[in-house]
Amino acid sequence: MNSPSDVDARHPSVYSSIRWTSLAQGIVAASQLATGVVLFKLLPVEVFGIVAMAHVVTGFADQLRELGTRMALVQRKEITPEVLDSAFVVNLGVGLVLGAGVWLAAPWAAAFYRSEGLHAPLQALSAMFVIASLGQVGRALLTRGMQFGRLAAIDVTAVLVEASVTITLAAAGYGVWSFIFGELAMTLAATVGVWIARPWWPGLRVRRDEVRSLVGFGANLMGFNVANYFLTNADRLIIGRVLGAEALGLYAFAQRLTLFPMRSLSGVLVNVLVPRFAREQDDLHSFAAHFVRACVGIALLSFPVLAALAVLIDPLVALYAPKWAPAAVLVALLCPAGMIQSLTRTVGPVFVARGRPDLLFRVGMLAGVVALCGSLLGVYFGVIGVALAFVVTTALTAIPTFWLTLSQISASPRLLVRALEPVLSATIVTTLVMAGLRGVLGLGDEPSWARLGVVALLGAASYWGFVVLRRPPALDDLRRVAGVREAARSEPSAN
């Protein structure tokens, strides 16, 4: 077995790491978008509703998997063979328990949602947790060593396998099972890829004190994930129960589009930030500077995409898939929540790196309770009411979340707001430009791909023109990530 400190001492630069992760996430995002575009044509709305119901259950179980301690391994300054063996045993045990739990919960979930078609697919998905548990330690070692090139290859391969299986089976008429087999194939491909990229064989050096330490860290992180899960899924749970599969399918479609930029772009930085922050956890000035620049970098890319989506979703749906037209208003409503969540995804690495998952748990508990209350109130006004409640609760919980996060790194909220101001201003200007062009060109009344393209291009030009004029420091970070400016390596300023 290689040295448990494992990792190559020649850690890649943060820009190189982000570049690799960006490349992977870009390919993954493009593949998922293309797959979704095809499936939106091939499958009825109800199928997406059943899949969303299944994901509520498997998503909840996935949050419990953090007890498997992957982030605890990444956060530790030093690891030993005993720690790795202990982590493997914990991960495998958690995977077996979660798999059995999802299998046993399937009939109850089908009864809760009043959807018999959910029972068998959900039981089939239970195998994912056992398969994924076998690769958690290896993935943690790759992340700890910032070996993001290898992780990129694994993730891209897995998502391409999923896309191939899902589209092939959907075209053959397998309906909801095309999603199920696609996800199982992706999980297997990712686990096999980890073992190939980072060969590591567990031993029998399991120590009870290490298990307790790992589980203690993972339990708080798991608590946050579970609570945060309700923030992002209480709405789906309630819609599926009260309004049914078709309403949930429309809502899931809207969330998939509005949270798509957040998951893709934030995922790039979150994967890189945990090991990066862990190494500078005692240098609060550098920590704060990197955190603020990360937030601005995410906003710089995700805000204009969501603004354009809110303005152009009606003609886009009318041109491509009219059966999804009822979801257009939901997409427009949820775009502001997508912007906020693209930023809140950065707070987790701060608490993990500072060794305070207990505070992360409290933040998640607050967000979860508020989200649940909002969804329960909003459902009385239908699916639009739930969407409005989601936006309001996301905004309300973001305030204490960022206040507590910034206090951990001795940074002022004013620092973050000042850094974000150029991006917010550019987004507002771009939204007004695109809305005006949409009206002038009659895009809402007589949509066409040509006019849609003109509005999108002019909107992008106005946004990036404004950004270049204001020149926020995060713009230089993006240029370095793209390899345009590798020479400048000075310590980033938070301003």
C-alpha positions as CSV (number, residue, x, y, z in Angstrom):
1,M,0.0,0.0,0.0
2,N,1.2,3.5,-0.7
3,S,2.0,5.8,2.1
4,P,-1.2,6.9,3.8
5,S,-0.2,10.5,3.5
6,D,-0.7,9.4,0.0
7,V,-0.4,12.0,-1.8
8,D,1.9,13.5,-4.0
9,A,3.8,16.3,-2.3
10,R,3.8,18.3,-5.5
11,H,0.2,19.5,-5.1
12,P,-1.2,21.2,-8.1
13,S,-1.9,24.9,-7.9
14,V,-5.4,25.9,-7.1
15,Y,-5.9,27.3,-10.6
16,S,-4.7,24.0,-12.2
17,S,-7.1,22.1,-9.8
18,I,-10.0,24.3,-10.7
19,R,-9.1,24.0,-14.4
20,W,-9.3,20.2,-14.3
21,T,-12.5,20.2,-12.2
22,S,-14.0,22.8,-14.5
23,L,-13.3,20.7,-17.5
24,A,-14.9,17.7,-15.9
25,Q,-17.9,19.6,-14.7
26,G,-18.3,21.3,-18.1
27,I,-18.4,17.9,-19.9
28,V,-20.6,16.4,-17.2
29,A,-23.0,19.4,-17.4
30,A,-23.1,19.3,-21.2
31,S,-23.8,15.6,-21.1
32,Q,-26.5,15.9,-18.5
33,L,-28.1,18.8,-20.4
34,A,-28.0,17.0,-23.7
35,T,-29.4,13.9,-22.0
36,G,-32.2,15.9,-20.4
37,V,-33.1,17.6,-23.7
38,V,-33.4,14.2,-25.4
39,L,-35.4,12.7,-22.5
40,F,-37.8,15.6,-22.3
41,K,-38.8,14.6,-25.9
42,L,-38.9,10.9,-25.3
43,L,-40.7,10.5,-22.0
44,P,-43.9,11.8,-20.5
45,V,-44.1,14.3,-17.6
46,E,-45.3,11.6,-15.2
47,V,-42.1,9.6,-15.6
48,F,-40.1,12.6,-14.4
49,G,-42.4,12.9,-11.4
50,I,-41.8,9.3,-10.4
51,V,-38.1,9.7,-10.7
52,A,-38.2,12.9,-8.6
53,M,-40.2,10.9,-6.0
54,A,-37.5,8.2,-5.9
55,H,-34.7,10.9,-5.7
56,V,-36.4,12.4,-2.6
57,V,-35.8,9.0,-0.8
58,T,-32.4,8.2,-2.2
59,G,-31.3,11.8,-1.8
60,F,-32.2,11.7,1.9
61,A,-30.2,8.4,2.3
62,D,-27.3,10.0,0.4
63,Q,-27.0,12.7,3.1
64,L,-26.7,10.0,5.7
65,R,-23.8,8.6,3.8
66,E,-21.5,11.5,5.1
67,L,-21.3,9.4,8.2
68,G,-19.0,7.5,6.0
69,T,-16.3,10.1,6.7
70,R,-15.0,11.0,3.3
71,M,-14.7,14.7,4.2
72,A,-13.1,13.8,7.5
73,L,-10.3,12.2,5.7
74,V,-9.8,15.2,3.4
75,Q,-9.8,17.6,6.4
76,R,-7.3,15.8,8.6
77,K,-3.7,17.1,8.5
78,E,-2.3,13.6,8.7
79,I,-3.7,10.1,8.2
80,T,-2.4,6.7,9.1
81,P,-3.1,3.2,7.7
82,E,-5.4,2.6,10.7
83,V,-7.4,5.7,9.9
84,L,-7.9,4.5,6.3
85,D,-8.9,1.0,7.3
86,S,-11.3,2.3,9.9
87,A,-12.8,4.7,7.4
88,F,-13.3,1.8,4.9
89,V,-15.2,-0.3,7.5
90,V,-17.4,2.6,8.5
91,N,-18.2,3.4,4.8
92,L,-19.0,-0.1,4.0
93,G,-21.2,-0.5,7.0
94,V,-23.1,2.7,6.3
95,G,-23.5,1.7,2.6
96,L,-25.0,-1.7,3.7
97,V,-27.4,-0.1,6.2
98,L,-28.5,2.6,3.8
99,G,-29.1,0.1,1.0
100,A,-31.2,-2.1,3.3
101,G,-33.0,1.0,4.5
102,V,-34.0,2.2,1.0
103,W,-35.1,-1.3,0.1
104,L,-37.3,-1.6,3.1
105,A,-38.7,1.9,2.7
106,A,-39.8,1.5,-0.9
107,P,-43.3,0.2,-0.2
108,W,-43.8,2.9,2.4
109,A,-42.7,5.6,0.0
110,A,-45.0,4.2,-2.7
111,A,-47.9,4.4,-0.3
112,F,-47.0,7.9,0.9
113,Y,-46.9,9.2,-2.6
114,R,-49.9,7.0,-3.7
115,S,-47.7,5.8,-6.6
116,E,-47.4,2.0,-7.0
117,G,-45.0,2.6,-9.9
118,L,-42.4,3.9,-7.4
119,H,-42.0,0.6,-5.4
120,A,-39.8,-1.6,-7.7
121,P,-37.6,1.2,-9.1
122,L,-36.8,2.5,-5.6
123,Q,-35.8,-1.0,-4.4
124,A,-33.5,-1.3,-7.4
125,L,-31.8,2.0,-6.6
126,S,-30.9,0.7,-3.1
127,A,-27.9,-1.1,-4.6
128,M,-26.2,2.2,-5.4
129,F,-25.3,2.8,-1.8
130,V,-23.4,-0.5,-1.4
131,I,-21.5,0.0,-4.7
132,A,-20.7,3.7,-3.9
133,S,-19.4,2.9,-0.4
134,L,-16.6,0.7,-1.9
135,G,-15.0,3.8,-3.5
136,Q,-15.3,6.4,-0.9
137,V,-11.9,6.1,0.7
138,G,-10.2,6.1,-2.7
139,R,-12.1,9.2,-3.8
140,A,-11.1,10.9,-0.5
141,L,-7.5,10.1,-1.1
142,L,-7.6,11.6,-4.6
143,T,-9.4,14.7,-3.3
144,R,-6.9,15.0,-0.4
145,G,-4.1,14.9,-2.9
146,M,-5.8,17.3,-5.2
147,Q,-5.6,14.8,-8.0
148,F,-8.4,16.4,-9.9
149,G,-7.3,15.3,-13.3
150,R,-7.9,11.7,-12.3
151,L,-11.2,12.6,-10.6
152,A,-12.2,14.5,-13.8
153,A,-11.6,11.4,-15.9
154,I,-13.6,9.2,-13.5
155,D,-16.6,11.6,-13.4
156,V,-16.7,12.2,-17.1
157,T,-16.6,8.5,-17.9
158,A,-19.3,7.7,-15.4
159,V,-21.7,10.4,-16.6
160,L,-21.2,9.3,-20.3
161,V,-22.0,5.8,-19.3
162,E,-25.1,7.0,-17.6
163,A,-26.2,9.0,-20.6
164,S,-25.6,6.2,-23.0
165,V,-27.6,3.7,-20.9
166,T,-30.4,6.0,-20.1
167,I,-31.0,7.3,-23.6
168,T,-30.7,3.8,-25.2
169,L,-33.3,2.4,-22.8
170,A,-35.6,5.4,-23.0
171,A,-35.7,5.1,-26.8
172,A,-36.4,1.4,-26.4
173,G,-39.5,2.2,-24.3
174,Y,-38.3,1.3,-20.8
175,G,-39.7,4.5,-19.3
176,V,-38.7,5.1,-15.7
177,W,-36.4,2.1,-15.7
178,S,-34.1,3.9,-18.2
179,F,-33.3,6.3,-15.4
180,I,-32.8,3.5,-12.8
181,F,-30.4,1.4,-14.9
182,G,-28.6,4.6,-16.0
183,E,-27.9,5.7,-12.4
184,L,-26.8,2.2,-11.4
185,A,-24.4,2.0,-14.3
186,M,-23.0,5.4,-13.5
187,T,-22.4,4.5,-9.8
188,L,-20.6,1.2,-10.8
189,A,-18.5,3.0,-13.4
190,A,-17.4,5.7,-10.9
191,T,-16.5,3.1,-8.2
192,V,-14.5,1.0,-10.7
193,G,-12.8,4.2,-11.9
194,V,-11.7,5.2,-8.4
195,W,-10.1,1.8,-7.8
196,I,-8.2,2.0,-11.1
197,A,-7.0,5.6,-10.5
198,R,-6.1,5.1,-6.9
199,P,-5.4,1.5,-6.1
200,W,-5.7,0.9,-2.3
201,W,-6.5,-2.3,-0.5
202,P,-7.9,-2.2,3.0
203,G,-6.4,-4.1,5.9
204,L,-7.6,-5.2,9.3
205,R,-6.0,-2.3,11.3
206,V,-9.3,-1.0,12.5
207,R,-9.1,1.0,15.7
208,R,-12.1,1.9,17.8
209,D,-10.8,5.4,18.8
210,E,-10.3,6.2,15.1
211,V,-13.8,5.0,14.3
212,R,-15.2,7.2,17.0
213,S,-13.2,10.2,15.8
214,L,-14.2,9.8,12.2
215,V,-17.9,9.2,13.0
216,G,-17.9,12.2,15.4
217,F,-16.7,14.5,12.6
218,G,-19.0,12.8,10.0
219,A,-22.0,12.9,12.2
220,N,-22.1,16.7,12.5
221,L,-21.5,17.0,8.8
222,M,-24.2,14.4,8.1
223,G,-26.5,16.5,10.4
224,F,-26.0,19.5,8.3
225,N,-26.5,17.6,5.1
226,V,-29.8,16.1,6.4
227,A,-31.1,19.5,7.5
228,N,-29.9,21.2,4.3
229,Y,-31.6,18.4,2.4
230,F,-35.0,19.6,3.7
231,L,-34.2,23.1,2.4
232,T,-33.8,21.7,-1.1
233,N,-36.3,18.8,-1.1
234,A,-39.1,19.5,1.4
235,D,-40.9,21.2,-1.5
236,R,-40.6,18.1,-3.6
237,L,-41.8,15.9,-0.8
238,I,-44.9,18.0,-0.2
239,I,-45.7,18.5,-3.9
240,G,-45.5,14.8,-4.6
241,R,-47.7,13.9,-1.7
242,V,-50.3,16.6,-2.1
243,L,-50.3,17.6,-5.8
244,G,-49.2,14.3,-7.5
245,A,-46.6,13.0,-10.0
246,E,-47.4,15.4,-12.9
247,A,-47.1,18.5,-10.7
248,L,-43.9,17.2,-9.2
249,G,-42.6,16.4,-12.7
250,L,-43.1,20.1,-13.8
251,Y,-41.5,21.4,-10.6
252,A,-38.6,19.0,-10.9
253,F,-38.1,20.2,-14.5
254,A,-38.0,23.8,-13.3
255,Q,-35.6,23.0,-10.4
256,R,-33.3,21.1,-12.8
257,L,-32.9,24.1,-15.0
258,T,-32.5,26.7,-12.3
259,L,-30.2,24.7,-10.0
260,F,-28.2,23.3,-13.0
261,P,-25.7,26.2,-13.1
262,M,-25.4,26.2,-9.3
263,R,-24.6,22.5,-9.2
264,S,-22.2,22.6,-12.1
265,L,-20.3,25.8,-11.3
266,S,-20.4,25.5,-7.5
267,G,-19.4,21.9,-7.7
268,V,-16.1,22.9,-9.4
269,L,-15.0,25.2,-6.6
270,V,-16.5,23.2,-3.6
271,N,-14.4,20.1,-4.6
272,V,-11.3,22.1,-4.8
273,L,-11.9,24.4,-1.8
274,V,-12.1,21.8,0.9
275,P,-8.5,20.6,0.6
276,R,-7.4,24.1,-0.2
277,F,-9.1,25.7,2.9
278,A,-7.9,22.8,5.1
279,R,-4.3,23.7,4.3
280,E,-4.7,27.4,5.2
281,Q,-7.2,27.0,8.1
282,D,-4.8,28.9,10.4
283,D,-4.2,31.8,8.0
284,L,-7.5,33.7,8.3
285,H,-6.6,36.5,6.0
286,S,-5.7,34.2,3.1
287,F,-8.8,32.1,4.0
288,A,-11.1,35.0,3.8
289,A,-9.6,36.3,0.6
290,H,-10.0,33.0,-1.1
291,F,-13.6,32.5,0.2
292,V,-14.7,35.9,-1.1
293,R,-13.1,35.5,-4.4
294,A,-14.7,32.0,-4.8
295,C,-18.1,33.5,-4.1
296,V,-17.6,36.3,-6.7
297,G,-16.2,33.8,-9.2
298,I,-19.3,31.6,-8.9
299,A,-21.6,34.6,-9.2
300,L,-19.7,35.9,-12.2
301,L,-20.7,32.7,-14.1
302,S,-24.0,31.6,-12.6
303,F,-25.9,34.9,-12.3
304,P,-26.0,35.8,-16.0
305,V,-27.1,32.3,-17.0
306,L,-30.0,32.3,-14.5
307,A,-31.0,35.9,-15.5
308,A,-31.1,34.9,-19.2
309,L,-33.1,31.8,-18.3
310,A,-35.7,33.8,-16.4
311,V,-36.2,36.2,-19.3
312,L,-36.1,33.7,-22.1
313,I,-37.7,30.5,-20.7
314,D,-41.2,31.2,-22.3
315,P,-40.0,31.3,-25.9
316,L,-37.4,28.6,-25.3
317,V,-40.0,26.1,-24.0
318,A,-42.5,27.1,-26.7
319,L,-39.9,26.4,-29.4
320,Y,-38.6,23.1,-28.1
321,A,-41.0,21.3,-25.9
322,P,-44.5,22.8,-25.6
323,K,-45.7,20.1,-23.3
324,W,-43.5,21.7,-20.6
325,A,-45.0,25.1,-21.0
326,P,-46.7,25.0,-17.6
327,A,-43.2,24.8,-16.0
328,A,-42.0,28.1,-17.6
329,V,-43.4,30.3,-14.8
330,L,-41.9,28.0,-12.2
331,V,-38.4,28.4,-13.9
332,A,-38.7,32.2,-13.9
333,L,-39.7,32.2,-10.2
334,L,-36.9,29.9,-9.1
335,C,-34.0,31.6,-10.8
336,P,-33.4,34.0,-7.9
337,A,-33.2,31.1,-5.5
338,G,-30.7,29.4,-7.9
339,M,-28.5,32.5,-7.7
340,I,-28.5,32.5,-3.9
341,Q,-27.9,28.8,-3.6
342,S,-24.9,29.1,-6.0
343,L,-23.3,31.2,-3.3
344,T,-24.4,29.2,-0.2
345,R,-22.7,26.1,-1.6
346,T,-19.4,27.6,-0.6
347,V,-20.1,27.8,3.1
348,G,-19.7,24.0,3.8
349,P,-16.0,23.9,3.0
350,V,-15.4,26.8,5.4
351,F,-16.9,24.9,8.4
352,V,-15.2,21.7,7.4
353,A,-11.8,23.2,7.0
354,R,-12.2,25.0,10.3
355,G,-13.1,21.8,12.0
356,R,-16.6,23.1,13.0
357,P,-19.1,20.8,11.4
358,D,-21.2,21.3,14.6
359,L,-21.9,24.9,13.5
360,L,-22.6,23.7,10.0
361,F,-25.2,21.3,11.5
362,R,-26.9,24.2,13.3
363,V,-27.0,26.3,10.2
364,G,-28.6,23.4,8.3
365,M,-31.1,22.8,11.1
366,L,-32.3,26.4,10.9
367,A,-32.5,26.3,7.1
368,G,-34.4,22.9,7.1
369,V,-37.0,24.0,9.6
370,V,-37.7,27.3,7.8
371,A,-37.9,25.5,4.4
372,L,-40.3,22.9,5.7
373,C,-42.6,25.5,7.2
374,G,-42.5,27.6,3.9
375,S,-43.4,24.6,1.8
376,L,-46.3,23.5,4.1
377,L,-47.7,27.0,3.8
378,G,-47.0,27.4,0.0
379,V,-48.7,24.1,-1.0
380,Y,-52.1,25.6,-0.2
381,F,-51.6,27.9,-3.2
382,G,-50.5,25.1,-5.5
383,V,-47.2,24.5,-7.1
384,I,-46.6,28.2,-7.7
385,G,-47.1,28.9,-4.0
386,V,-44.4,26.3,-3.2
387,A,-42.0,27.9,-5.7
388,L,-42.5,31.3,-4.1
389,A,-42.0,29.9,-0.6
390,F,-38.8,28.2,-1.8
391,V,-37.4,31.5,-3.0
392,V,-38.4,33.4,0.2
393,T,-37.0,30.8,2.6
394,T,-33.8,30.5,0.6
395,A,-33.2,34.3,0.8
396,L,-34.1,34.4,4.5
397,T,-31.8,31.6,5.6
398,A,-28.9,32.9,3.5
399,I,-28.5,35.9,5.8
400,P,-27.6,34.1,9.0
401,T,-25.7,31.5,7.1
402,F,-23.3,34.0,5.6
403,W,-23.0,36.0,8.8
404,L,-21.9,32.9,10.7
405,T,-19.6,31.7,7.9
406,L,-17.8,35.1,7.7
407,S,-17.5,35.2,11.4
408,Q,-15.5,32.0,11.3
409,I,-12.8,33.6,9.1
410,S,-12.9,37.1,10.7
411,A,-14.4,38.7,7.7
412,S,-17.0,41.4,7.4
413,P,-20.3,40.9,5.5
414,R,-19.7,44.3,4.0
415,L,-16.5,42.8,2.4
416,L,-18.6,40.2,0.6
417,V,-21.3,42.6,-0.5
418,R,-18.8,45.1,-1.9
419,A,-17.0,42.3,-3.8
420,L,-20.3,41.1,-5.3
421,E,-21.6,44.5,-6.3
422,P,-20.1,44.6,-9.8
423,V,-21.6,41.2,-10.6
424,L,-25.0,42.2,-9.3
425,S,-25.0,45.5,-11.2
426,A,-24.0,43.7,-14.4
427,T,-26.7,41.1,-13.9
428,I,-29.4,43.8,-13.4
429,V,-28.2,45.7,-16.5
430,T,-28.2,42.5,-18.6
431,T,-31.7,41.5,-17.4
432,L,-33.1,44.9,-18.4
433,V,-31.4,44.7,-21.8
434,M,-32.7,41.2,-22.6
435,A,-36.2,42.0,-21.4
436,G,-36.2,45.2,-23.6
437,L,-34.9,43.3,-26.7
438,R,-37.5,40.5,-26.1
439,G,-40.3,43.1,-26.3
440,V,-38.9,45.0,-29.2
441,L,-38.4,41.8,-31.3
442,G,-41.7,40.3,-30.3
443,L,-40.1,37.2,-29.0
444,G,-42.9,36.5,-26.6
445,D,-45.6,36.6,-29.3
446,E,-43.8,35.0,-32.2
447,P,-40.8,33.1,-30.9
448,S,-38.1,31.9,-33.3
449,W,-34.6,30.4,-32.8
450,A,-33.0,33.3,-34.7
451,R,-34.5,36.0,-32.6
452,L,-33.9,34.0,-29.4
453,G,-30.2,33.7,-30.4
454,V,-29.9,37.5,-31.1
455,V,-31.3,38.4,-27.7
456,A,-29.1,35.9,-25.9
457,L,-25.9,37.1,-27.7
458,L,-26.7,40.8,-27.1
459,G,-27.4,40.0,-23.5
460,A,-24.1,38.2,-23.1
461,A,-22.3,41.1,-24.8
462,S,-23.8,43.6,-22.5
463,Y,-23.0,41.5,-19.4
464,W,-19.4,40.9,-20.2
465,G,-18.9,44.4,-21.5
466,F,-20.1,45.7,-18.1
467,V,-17.9,43.2,-16.2
468,V,-14.8,44.1,-18.1
469,L,-15.4,47.8,-17.4
470,R,-15.8,47.1,-13.7
471,R,-13.0,44.5,-13.7
472,P,-13.7,42.6,-10.4
473,P,-10.6,40.7,-9.2
474,A,-12.4,37.4,-9.7
475,L,-12.2,38.1,-13.4
476,D,-8.5,37.6,-13.2
477,D,-9.0,34.3,-11.4
478,L,-11.2,33.0,-14.2
479,R,-8.5,34.0,-16.7
480,R,-5.9,32.1,-14.7
481,V,-8.2,29.1,-14.5
482,A,-8.5,29.2,-18.3
483,G,-4.7,29.4,-18.6
484,V,-4.7,32.9,-20.0
485,R,-2.6,34.3,-17.2
486,E,-0.4,31.8,-15.4
487,A,2.4,34.3,-14.6
488,A,0.6,36.3,-11.9
489,R,0.7,34.2,-8.7
490,S,0.3,36.8,-6.0
491,E,-1.8,36.2,-3.0
492,P,-5.4,37.1,-3.8
493,S,-7.0,40.1,-2.1
494,A,-10.5,39.8,-0.8
495,N,-11.4,43.1,-2.4
